[in-house]
Amino acid sequence: MGDYPSPDRMKTPRLLIPGPVPLEGRVAEELAKPASPHYGKDWVATYRETQDLLRTLFRMRDAKVFPMAGPGHVGMEALVTTLLGPEDKALVIDNGFFGRRLREMLDAHQVEAFSIHGRWGSPPDLRRVEEVLSGTYVRAVFAVHSETSTGMVNPIRELGNLTHEYGSLFVVDAVSSLAGLPLPCDDWKVDAAFAASQKCLGGPPGIAPVVIRPSILDTIDSDRVRGWYTNLRTWDRFSEEWGEWHPQPTTISSNVFRAFKVALELVFEEGLERRLERHRTVGRAYRGALRALGFTTVPQEEDASDTVTAARPPEDIEAPKLQEGLREKFDIFVSGGLTELAGQILRIGHMGPTANPEDLLSVIEALGSLMKGSETGNAEKAVEVATSMTKGLTD
Ligand SMILES: Cc1ncc(COP(=O)(O)O)c(C=O)c1O
């Protein structure tokens, strides 16, 4: 189990929403250090090392990497504005809240977009994707990897193959998947992706890492790209022309950035494969234990994300009551459903530092206690499932 959880993590409240996550001790310490300049020799070294760590993490060998200051949305908007204009078409997988947000972003930039609608929690119909791609040239296909609103993963490898078959670019939202689920961008033909510091990466909110293939960025017609901050050509120009001193176009909080880098170092100290395995184990255990309690997960088991679980309680119990009970009686914070699923489900984050057996057991025990009297669930069985399925992590 290595360093998980560190002693700081054992304190309540337990923040088990699907991001931001609580910070590991070393990350929090770095964040609290005195501020330092966001330029100069020392800063450039930190910045370049961070880019290298991210390039390795996204598994995009020759990626141009831009650790942008801002939330995940800034990465999303940067890829939309840099790659597309009103003269372009795009296709978007719209089967959850964040798929819909991608669509909204494309609409805001007046990009003509085709949505592949799917039931929330169900994978997209790939035949429908192919139908659209074979009928119309779209410049880019957008998909969310781990759909945080439904706890499901979209079939990124299959979408990458299909997208490339029809000569389009493939852009992935890796906000709740990077460093929690496998995402080998080169192997899965992902051309550009963005993430956010505050989820599986275990950093404070505030950095949106973006990767893009150089062959794409270098051949974009500059006249077509709108915007300045979210224009990746701006970031690229600063990286080259100001690279020795100030490799990013604006101020970045040195504390947030350096704390984020420490969080990335922790990923590599644990080892990426080991970390993915930890998420796999904890994700499965959450779903197994919640089923024992009478919950139904929103996606099918084969489509479930190992970084966030979305599940419906048995019919005689209301999800918001459980959420409130966890908070009021146990000091445990989880999330509820968004828009279409509001009031119907619980969403529990198990990402980065929160993918651990102790947090899992505390939630399952607390839910078992809140659900006493429910006909459907079996609290003891749920604890047994949670314990036995994570045994490898506690040995
Ligand atoms: C899949 C996904 N995409 C995008 C975002 C937006 O990230 P941010 O709130 O950092 O802008 C989130 C946030 O939860 C997310 O889960």
The ligand as a MOL file (V3000), in Angstrom:
LIG
                    3D

  0  0  0     0  0            999 V3000
M  V30 BEGIN CTAB
M  V30 COUNTS 16 16 0 0 0
M  V30 BEGIN ATOM
M  V30 1 C -14.7860 14.8370 -16.8840 0
M  V30 2 C -14.6480 16.2530 -16.4670 0
M  V30 3 N -14.3770 17.1690 -17.4090 0
M  V30 4 C -14.2290 18.4760 -17.1130 0
M  V30 5 C -14.3610 18.9160 -15.8220 0
M  V30 6 C -14.1830 20.3640 -15.5120 0
M  V30 7 O -13.0590 20.5560 -14.6980 0
M  V30 8 P -12.8740 21.9430 -13.9200 0
M  V30 9 O -13.9800 22.0450 -12.9340 0
M  V30 10 O -11.5060 21.7970 -13.2900 0
M  V30 11 O -12.9110 23.0150 -14.9510 0
M  V30 12 C -14.6680 18.0090 -14.8080 0
M  V30 13 C -14.8620 18.4600 -13.4210 0
M  V30 14 O -15.3620 17.7580 -12.5690 0
M  V30 15 C -14.7930 16.6400 -15.1450 0
M  V30 16 O -15.0740 15.7380 -14.2060 0
M  V30 END ATOM
M  V30 BEGIN BOND
M  V30 1 1 1 2
M  V30 2 1 2 3
M  V30 3 2 2 15
M  V30 4 2 3 4
M  V30 5 1 4 5
M  V30 6 1 5 6
M  V30 7 2 5 12
M  V30 8 1 6 7
M  V30 9 1 7 8
M  V30 10 2 8 9
M  V30 11 1 8 10
M  V30 12 1 8 11
M  V30 13 1 12 13
M  V30 14 1 12 15
M  V30 15 2 13 14
M  V30 16 1 15 16
M  V30 END BOND
M  V30 END CTAB
M  END
